[in-house]
Amino acid sequence: MVKPGEYRNPILTGYYPDPSVTRVGDDYYLVNSSFAHYPGLPIFRSRDLVNWTQIANAIDRPEQLDFKGRRISQAVFAPHISYHDGLFYIVNTCVDCKGNFVITAKDPAGPGPTRSGCRSKGSTRPAQTHCTQQRRLRLCRGI
């Protein structure tokens, strides 16, 4: 039995690997890997890092990324979410698509985000930093 002030681990039960979390104001946002499952890259919101509600999927339309014919290990995993200047960013890779890509949205709950044509060769664990003076997004290779 879980007592007040305690929580049960895992916090998100089920299939939610490779979490990435960012905080915006009082809210936390989390995105997980989804591999070749559609819709892809589930997005959750929480106020306390314990109770999470799924609010959207970053990949919710086939024109964003088509998973047809892809095996689990050929699609998207290890996303990275961040927030800067009123915009949410998810940097991710599609292993068999040969590169990283960026998804942006003003509101992670919708309407559906835009997947950028920005591509870069890199690792399967891309990360990002924001260069405010140059107003660009820098993709960094992961470990």
Buried (B, 14 or more C-beta within 10 A) or exposed (E): EEEEEEEEEEBBEEEBEBBBBBEBEEEBBBBBBBBBBBBBBBBBBBEEEEEBEBBBBBBBEEEBBBBEEBEEEBBBBBBBBBBBEEBBBBBBBBBBBEBBBBBBBEEBEEEBBEBEEBBBEBBBBBBBEBEEEEEEBEBBEBE
